[in-house]
Amino acid sequence: MKRNILHRLADFVSAAAAVSSAAVLLTPAALAQDSYPSRPVHVIVPFSTGGAADVSARLIGAKLGETLKQPFVIENHAGGEGIPALDLVKRAAPDGHTLGIISNANAARQATMRKLPWDLDRDFAYIAVAVDSTIVLVGNPQKVKAASLAQLTGELRSAPEKYHYGSCGVLSTHRFAMEKYRYLTQAVARHVPYKGCAFATTDVIGGQIELAMVTLSDVLSHVKSGRLRAYGVTTAERNATAPDVPTFRESGIPELKDYEQVAWYGFAAPAGTPQPIVNKLAAEIERALANPEVSGKLRAAGLAPAFHAPKQTAAMLEAEVKSFKQVSAAAGITAE
């Protein structure tokens, strides 16, 4: 009789332990992942509509909305070098329902500005890098007669007061790409910052400026129509959507033999967002990028799917901050 009672007691203790273990597994974070998202997800894009970041957010967001059964609402907050937009992400509730588009341009800002309302090391949970965007140097054929990057470099060296170039912002990756080229080759062109690549593109087509360092997807149709001349892409290899445009490395200029600068875009959430939600979003973004329809539309826009997981994304931003500090010191870039 005693043995039966002891056996029953042991069975009860085992069952209680199992229930306790299951309760531990069902943490608030795990439950959050299972129920996420429970309402529309807002994606803050710190750039104007139509650019690489906006196109990426809309294509990937649409697919995420399909798979996660909640709409991903794209909100464009251009201006202020993207700093106020990222501050909105920082101050949002850390529940995965407010995300932001990040880029290595954010690293440029942290590398050159002493006062920012956010810090890349502490204020965000990084989800994924999603796409690489090719940067290209273009010119107005009526204003610039040089037919190649080598010829253009010669002109910029010999006529330092003549040429102006537009970029997508004072501290944009595009500006750093141009300044890196200028520093290496000692070419001279005065910088004219714009609030987005689209605005710089409009002015170089109109002849208000002679040159622009912008995203390839913003100018691809104009290059193909002949309204703009493309002098080179800043990536290590040519872009498949513009195979006739050489890289800076192919210019024959010795100082540019190892030149490379890529702009990339990804997703982040406020710091404190549960890791299971971050992981769930990262997995869905990777899945979206593998979808032929999504990847095809990205490539057609001159963008390359380039998934990097959360830890890789954080490491990439850290490396970019160091790189941009070196470029800004060498080229004298300040937050003018």
VOGU-3710 file (C-alpha; in Angstrom, 3 decimals, decimal comma):
1> mkrnilhrla> 0,000/0,000/0,000  2,829/2,346/1,013  4,681/1,482/-2,212  1,617/2,392/-4,328  1,262/5,707/-2,520  4,978/6,439/-3,047  4,692/5,577/-6,749  1,693/7,866/-7,117  3,549/10,665/-5,313  6,546/10,212/-7,617
11> dfvsaaaavs> 4,280/10,323/-10,674  2,672/13,520/-9,379  6,074/15,179/-8,812  7,196/14,192/-12,327  4,019/15,566/-13,876  4,351/18,796/-11,903  7,957/19,156/-13,057  6,905/18,649/-16,661  4,225/21,323/-16,355  6,745/23,648/-14,728
21> saavlltpaa> 9,250/23,075/-17,565  6,583/23,772/-20,158  5,690/26,983/-18,366  9,320/28,067/-18,479  9,392/27,445/-22,213  6,260/29,534/-22,708  8,012/32,773/-21,757  6,487/36,140/-22,716  9,073/36,384/-25,516  8,088/33,009/-26,929
31> laqdsypsrp> 4,413/33,852/-26,675  5,126/37,204/-28,360  6,687/35,419/-31,301  3,691/33,116/-31,701  1,178/35,982/-31,695  3,322/38,435/-33,692  2,278/40,479/-35,522  -1,066/41,210/-33,916  -1,730/44,439/-35,856  -0,287/46,374/-38,830
41> vhvivpfstg> 3,489/46,857/-38,829  4,750/50,347/-39,648  8,045/50,584/-41,536  9,721/53,995/-41,333  11,839/54,812/-44,385  14,254/57,747/-43,831  14,288/58,545/-47,566  11,938/59,952/-50,188  9,691/57,739/-52,301  11,020/55,997/-55,371
51> gaadvsarli> 14,590/55,494/-54,197  16,415/52,262/-53,441  15,421/52,187/-49,759  11,782/52,889/-50,568  11,621/50,287/-53,355  13,250/47,685/-51,090  10,892/48,416/-48,203  7,791/48,210/-50,390  8,713/45,014/-52,249  9,887/43,143/-49,157
61> gaklgetlkq> 7,163/44,636/-46,955  4,448/43,479/-49,341  5,728/39,906/-49,170  6,059/40,049/-45,367  2,460/41,238/-45,190  1,367/38,195/-47,178  3,237/35,653/-45,070  2,626/37,242/-41,653  -1,030/38,097/-42,353  -0,776/41,746/-41,354
71> pfvienhagg> -0,146/44,774/-43,570  3,331/46,334/-43,542  2,653/50,063/-43,870  5,503/52,031/-45,472  5,999/55,544/-44,088  8,487/57,887/-45,781  10,167/60,417/-43,459  12,753/62,124/-45,646  14,857/65,063/-44,500  17,317/65,773/-41,728
81> egipaldlvk> 19,773/63,229/-43,167  17,417/60,513/-41,924  18,245/61,329/-38,309  14,691/62,235/-37,148  13,258/59,150/-38,843  15,608/56,830/-37,003  14,771/58,636/-33,778  11,117/57,688/-34,355  12,189/54,051/-34,554  14,291/54,349/-31,407
91> raapdghtlg> 11,373/55,803/-29,393  8,746/53,328/-30,617  7,445/50,496/-28,454  9,857/47,522/-28,701  7,207/45,043/-29,800  8,066/44,595/-33,482  5,198/46,712/-34,778  7,446/49,653/-35,689  10,488/48,952/-37,833  12,931/51,186/-39,624
101> iisnanaarq> 14,986/50,951/-42,777  18,659/51,256/-41,924  21,629/51,721/-44,216  25,358/52,191/-44,016  24,600/55,904/-44,383  23,619/55,722/-40,701  27,184/54,658/-39,989  28,411/57,730/-41,885  26,374/59,942/-39,586  27,663/58,299/-36,427
111> atmrklpwdl> 31,216/58,548/-37,782  31,042/62,291/-38,398  28,505/63,812/-35,994  29,151/64,386/-32,321  25,521/64,886/-31,288  22,901/62,401/-32,405  19,599/61,511/-30,731  20,445/57,826/-31,152  23,435/55,520/-30,926  23,877/52,583/-33,288
121> drdfayiava> 25,510/50,484/-30,569  22,709/50,680/-28,015  19,410/51,931/-29,429  18,415/49,337/-32,028  17,807/45,638/-32,504  19,186/44,739/-35,932  17,075/42,359/-37,984  18,776/41,967/-41,357  20,618/43,552/-44,233  18,347/42,938/-47,213
131> vdstivlvgn> 19,775/44,479/-50,398  22,904/45,966/-51,908  22,458/49,063/-54,029  24,877/50,035/-56,778  26,153/53,617/-56,790  27,020/55,265/-60,112  28,684/58,525/-61,165  26,701/60,205/-63,942  27,064/63,414/-65,903  24,979/65,649/-68,134
141> pqkvkaasla> 26,314/65,022/-71,696  25,621/68,633/-72,673  27,634/69,974/-69,749  30,457/67,444/-69,556  32,236/66,339/-72,726  34,460/63,679/-71,139  33,525/60,233/-72,447  35,201/58,092/-69,773  36,085/58,228/-66,096  39,764/58,642/-66,970
151> qltgelrsap> 38,983/61,665/-69,173  36,625/63,100/-66,550  39,274/62,746/-63,856  41,698/64,691/-66,034  39,137/67,470/-66,481  38,365/67,635/-62,761  42,078/67,918/-61,991  42,665/70,696/-64,521  39,539/72,792/-63,861  38,950/72,745/-60,087
161> ekyhygscgv> 36,358/75,551/-60,064  34,269/74,361/-63,008  32,350/71,292/-61,877  29,728/70,571/-59,225  28,398/67,189/-58,188  25,181/66,330/-56,433  24,771/63,580/-53,852  21,838/62,088/-52,010  22,680/63,939/-48,789  25,484/65,621/-46,853
171> lsthrfamek> 26,391/62,392/-45,077  25,027/59,882/-47,570  26,996/56,836/-48,637  26,953/58,356/-52,131  28,763/61,447/-50,898  31,389/59,259/-49,209  31,788/57,279/-52,442  32,531/60,470/-54,378  34,813/61,908/-51,732  36,766/58,667/-51,586
181> yryltqavar> 37,246/58,860/-55,360  38,224/62,539/-55,152  40,695/61,926/-52,337  42,369/59,041/-54,145  42,650/60,793/-57,513  42,950/64,437/-56,405  40,019/65,301/-58,678  38,060/68,419/-57,711  34,300/68,975/-57,850  32,225/71,026/-55,466
191> hvpykgcafa> 29,651/69,158/-53,443  25,936/70,036/-53,669  23,867/67,974/-51,189  20,268/67,022/-51,922  17,484/65,527/-49,808  17,530/62,279/-51,738  18,915/60,817/-54,941  15,782/61,680/-56,937  16,333/65,407/-56,425  19,992/65,225/-57,457
201> ttdviggqie> 18,971/63,222/-60,528  16,446/65,877/-61,564  19,026/68,657/-61,362  21,781/66,841/-63,240  19,321/66,059/-66,053  18,239/69,709/-66,074  21,827/70,944/-66,150  21,772/72,782/-62,812  24,740/70,619/-61,820  27,175/68,802/-64,076
211> lamvtlsdvl> 27,622/65,517/-62,180  25,872/63,375/-59,608  26,842/60,362/-57,527  23,537/58,537/-57,072  21,879/55,145/-56,904  21,902/53,296/-60,224  18,204/52,453/-59,971  17,365/56,181/-59,870  19,116/56,949/-63,167  19,075/53,671/-65,093
221> shvksgrlra> 16,337/54,691/-67,525  18,007/58,061/-68,152  21,359/56,393/-68,842  19,731/54,007/-71,310  17,942/56,885/-73,069  21,125/58,930/-73,334  19,925/61,803/-71,164  22,753/60,984/-68,749  26,208/59,518/-69,278  27,361/56,891/-66,760
231> ygvttaerna> 31,070/57,103/-65,932  31,307/54,112/-63,642  29,760/52,070/-60,868  31,449/51,940/-57,487  30,986/48,210/-56,904  33,740/45,664/-57,493  31,808/44,129/-60,400  29,486/45,499/-63,081  25,765/45,565/-62,460  23,717/43,086/-64,502
241> tapdvptfre> 21,085/45,717/-65,304  23,724/48,002/-66,831  26,407/45,659/-68,161  27,928/48,338/-70,422  28,800/50,617/-67,504  32,340/49,869/-66,273  33,460/49,857/-62,655  35,772/52,478/-61,210  38,374/49,706/-60,990  38,235/49,313/-64,761
251> sgipelkdye> 38,973/52,989/-65,429  42,694/52,423/-65,865  43,411/54,969/-63,123  46,047/53,333/-60,866  44,679/54,900/-57,690  41,303/53,210/-58,290  42,484/49,631/-58,825  41,036/48,521/-55,468  38,214/51,064/-55,237  34,831/49,880/-53,933
261> qvawygfaap> 31,848/51,386/-52,145  28,472/49,695/-51,775  25,277/51,160/-50,342  23,148/48,640/-48,474  19,733/48,707/-46,838  18,121/46,593/-44,159  15,669/46,464/-41,271  15,954/47,367/-37,589  13,650/47,606/-34,587  13,879/49,497/-31,291
271> agtpqpivnk> 16,294/48,104/-28,728  14,571/45,679/-26,392  12,476/44,045/-29,105  12,204/40,348/-28,090  14,786/38,227/-29,856  12,208/35,664/-31,028  10,426/38,457/-32,940  13,731/39,644/-34,412  14,551/36,096/-35,476  11,084/35,570/-36,942
281> laaeierala> 11,364/38,748/-39,012  14,876/37,859/-40,163  13,718/34,424/-41,306  10,765/35,919/-43,193  12,968/38,542/-44,865  15,388/35,837/-45,987  12,428/33,867/-47,307  11,058/36,923/-49,140  14,416/37,590/-50,803  14,495/33,979/-52,029
291> npevsgklra> 11,107/34,453/-53,699  11,693/34,708/-57,486  9,077/37,420/-57,924  10,561/39,647/-55,207  14,191/39,065/-56,192  13,337/39,614/-59,859  11,694/42,969/-59,172  14,619/44,039/-56,982  17,139/43,169/-59,684  15,042/44,944/-62,318
301> aglapafhap> 15,353/48,056/-60,149  19,130/47,696/-60,036  19,167/46,201/-56,525  20,773/42,942/-55,441  19,232/40,691/-52,759  21,926/40,345/-50,085  20,617/38,817/-46,861  22,680/39,099/-43,688  21,437/37,825/-40,318  21,017/40,001/-37,177
311> kqtaamleae> 24,519/39,520/-35,742  26,120/40,029/-39,150  24,138/43,236/-39,623  25,355/44,646/-36,316  28,954/43,706/-37,194  28,652/45,322/-40,636  27,466/48,605/-39,116  30,349/48,583/-36,639  32,848/48,046/-39,469  31,226/50,781/-41,576
321> vksfkqvsaa> 31,546/53,335/-38,751  35,290/52,668/-38,590  35,647/52,889/-42,376  33,700/56,147/-42,656  35,754/57,698/-39,845  38,887/56,994/-41,868  37,397/58,420/-45,086  36,026/61,530/-43,371  39,377/62,227/-41,713  41,297/61,740/-44,957
331> agitae> 38,886/63,721/-47,160  37,951/66,367/-44,599  34,233/65,505/-44,547  32,238/67,232/-41,846  28,550/67,528/-41,036  28,349/70,839/-42,879
//
